[in-house]
Every structure is written in structure tokens, then in C-alpha cells.
């Protein structure tokens, strides 16, 4: 809303009374993306620092299975849903150091409507950094979304698997497309940031 003599309640530079999330819907996503990039850069530096190459065994990337527990932050296109937070669990199975499949379930609580649930199978492709103790990866998959109703979903994303710390960690971002939903009063497509730990077998 612009300032005028007829409408003086908003003075230039005055942010009081304004809904910044509505006026700037992409600022949250930009901030999240920037934070993720800074974190990834910092972790990359740590991975190649001699000071952190440690006295504990770094788990190698190989044919393996693991169980993940993670926190979840969503950025839906539907503004009424807010930015739901939640969590979930996943089971990954890798056929070799590069190719694997993952099965996950996640739950988040939006500002309106029922609890959001996703049940997904992904195909993972990772590339371990030689002697770096970490592996960037990409994934694509599909599954089911359950909220006020049920519908199919598809998603794709990228992340970083971190093994040079005493406890393996991971962080990734994905975008999910729903088969239905009008994006106004019903669930809509959404981005999702996950951060958690892995128990590798």
C-alpha cells in the first residue's frame, strides 16, 4: 500500500502494521536458500580441514542401509497453510556407493486443515567426495499425500550427506508437486527442507 495524503497511515519506510510475509512471499524462501548455501560452504571447508580429520572412524560410503530421523520445514504455495514444521523417518538402501532407494514418512502441522502426511519412495544418486567424508546427492520420487484428503505426489531435490563428524548428518531440499489441491483453501505444491541424522549399517 503506498502513502498519500488521503491514506497517511503508512509513512515512507514505516513497516508498522504491514504483513511482510504477504507483501514479500519469496523472502522466506530466499533466506532459507541463502542459509543452506552458507551452511554447505562451511561444511565443505571443515571436511578438508586437517584440524577436524579426527580420531574416530569416518563411515565410508558403500553398499549399505541406514535409518534417518529428521526435522522438517515446509514452504507451501498456499499462504493459508503458513510454514508448517514437523519431522519424519526414512530407510535408505544403497546397492553401491552411488545408487540407492529410500522409503520415508513425514508429518507436518499446517495453520489450517488436518495434519499433512507424506509417504514417499525415492531413487537416490550420490557422489562421494574422495577423502572428504561427505557426498552431495540428488533424488527423485513419488508417493502419497494425506491431509484433508488423499492424493498422489511427485518430488525432486538435492542434498548433502555428511560423515566427517562423530554423528553422520544430512541436509536436503526438495520440491513436491501434488496431483490436486487448488492452492487457496486446499493443500498445494510445497518446498521442504530436511535436517537430521543417520544410523548407518
C-alpha positions in Angstrom: 0.0 0.0 0.0 1.5 3.4 -1.0 1.5 6.6 1.1 -0.7 9.5 0.1 -2.4 12.5 1.8 -5.7 10.6 1.5 -4.1 7.5 3.1 -1.5 8.6 5.6 -1.4 5.6 7.9 1.7 4.2 6.0 4.6 6.6 6.1 7.6 6.0 3.8 9.9 3.5 5.5 7.3 2.7 8.1 6.9 -1.1 8.5 4.3 -1.0 11.3 1.0 -2.6 10.6 2.2 -4.3 7.4 2.1 -8.0 6.7 5.6 -8.5 5.3 5.0 -12.3 4.6 2.1 -11.4 2.3 3.9 -8.5 0.7 7.1 -10.4 0.2 6.2 -14.1 -0.2 9.5 -15.1 -1.6 11.7 -13.6 1.1 11.4 -16.6 3.4 12.5 -19.0 0.6 15.4 -16.7 -0.4 16.6 -16.6 3.3 16.3 -20.4 3.6 18.2 -20.9 0.3 21.0 -18.4 1.4 21.3 -20.1 4.8 21.6 -23.5 3.2 24.3 -22.3 0.8 26.3 -20.8 3.6 26.0 -24.0 5.7 27.1 -26.1 2.8 30.1 -23.9 2.1 31.1 -24.0 5.8 30.8 -27.8 6.0 32.9 -28.2 2.8 35.6 -26.2 4.4 35.5 -28.3 7.5 35.6 -31.5 5.5 39.0 -30.6 4.1 40.5 -29.1 7.2 43.2 -31.1 8.8 42.1 -30.0 12.3 38.9 -31.9 12.1 40.1 -35.1 10.5 39.8 -37.0 13.5 40.5 -39.7 16.0 37.1 -41.5 15.3 36.4 -43.7 12.3 34.6 -41.9 9.4 32.0 -44.2 7.9 32.7 -44.9 4.3 30.2 -44.6 1.5 29.5 -48.1 0.2 26.7 -50.6 -0.3 24.8 -50.1 2.9 21.5 -49.4 4.6 20.6 -46.7 7.1 17.8 -45.3 9.1 17.3 -41.5 9.2 15.5 -39.3 11.7 14.9 -35.7 10.6 13.2 -32.3 11.3 11.2 -30.8 8.5 10.3 -27.2 7.5 7.8 -26.6 4.6 7.2 -23.6 2.4 3.8 -24.2 0.7 2.5 -22.2 -2.2 -0.8 -21.9 -0.2 -0.3 -18.9 2.1 -3.1 -20.0 4.4 -1.1 -23.0 5.5 1.7 -20.9 6.9 5.1 -22.6 7.1 4.4 -26.0 8.7 7.1 -27.7 10.8 7.3 -31.3 11.6 9.6 -34.4 11.2 9.9 -37.9 9.9 11.8 -41.1 9.4 13.4 -42.8 6.4 15.0 -46.1 5.5 17.7 -46.0 2.7 19.2 -48.9 0.9 22.3 -48.4 -1.3 23.3 -51.0 -3.9 26.7 -49.5 -4.1 28.4 -46.2 -3.1 26.3 -44.2 -5.7 22.9 -45.7 -6.3 20.1 -46.3 -3.8 16.4 -46.2 -2.9 14.7 -44.5 0.1 11.4 -45.0 1.8 10.2 -42.2 4.0 7.3 -41.0 6.1 6.9 -37.4 7.2 4.4 -35.3 9.2 3.8 -31.6 9.4 1.2 -29.4 11.1 -0.2 -26.5 8.9 -2.0 -23.5 10.2 -5.3 -24.7 8.6 -6.7 -28.1 8.0 -5.6 -31.6 9.0 -2.1 -32.9 9.7 -0.1 -33.2 6.5 1.4 -36.7 5.9 3.7 -37.9 3.1 4.7 -41.5 2.3 7.4 -41.5 -0.5 9.8 -43.8 -2.3 12.8 -42.0 -3.9 15.6 -43.0 -6.2 18.9 -41.6 -4.8 22.1 -40.8 -6.8 25.1 -39.6 -4.7 28.7 -38.8 -5.5 31.1 -39.2 -2.5 33.9 -36.6 -2.4 37.2 -38.5 -2.3 38.7 -38.3 1.2 36.2 -35.6 2.1 33.8 -37.5 4.3 30.7 -36.2 2.6 28.6 -36.8 -0.5 26.3 -34.5 -2.4 23.2 -36.3 -3.8 20.1 -35.8 -5.9 16.8 -37.7 -5.6 13.5 -38.1 -7.4 10.4 -40.0 -6.3 6.7 -40.3 -5.8 4.2 -41.4 -3.3 1.0 -40.3 -1.4 0.0 -37.2 0.4 -2.7 -37.3 3.1 -4.2 -34.1 4.5 -7.8 -33.1 4.3 -7.9 -35.7 1.5 -5.6 -38.1 -0.2 -3.7 -37.5 -3.5 -0.6 -38.6 -5.4 2.7 -36.6 -5.3 6.0 -36.4 -7.2 9.1 -34.6 -5.9 12.8 -34.0 -6.7 15.6 -32.4 -4.7 19.3 -32.3 -3.7 21.2 -32.6 -0.5 24.5 -33.3 1.3 25.4 -36.4 3.3 28.0 -35.6 6.0 30.2 -38.3 7.5 33.3 -36.4 8.8 31.6 -35.7 12.1 31.2 -38.2 15.0 27.5 -38.5 14.2 26.5 -38.7 10.4 24.2 -35.8 9.4 22.4 -34.8 6.3 20.6 -31.8 4.9 18.5 -31.5 1.8 15.9 -29.5 0.0 13.1 -30.8 -2.3 10.0 -29.5 -4.2 6.8 -31.6 -4.1 4.1 -31.5 -6.7 0.6 -32.6 -5.7 -1.9 -34.1 -8.2 -4.8 -32.0 -6.7 -5.5 -29.0 -4.5 -6.4 -25.5 -5.6 -3.7 -23.8 -3.7 -6.1 -21.4 -2.0 -8.2 -23.4 0.5 -6.6 -26.8 -0.1 -3.1 -28.2 0.2 -0.8 -27.0 -2.7 2.7 -27.7 -4.0 5.4 -27.0 -1.5 9.1 -26.9 -0.9 10.7 -28.8 2.0 13.9 -28.5 4.0 15.1 -31.6 6.0 17.9 -31.8 8.5 18.7 -34.9 10.5 21.0 -37.7 11.5 21.6 -41.2 10.0 22.3 -44.6 11.7 24.4 -46.4 9.1 24.6 -50.2 9.0 
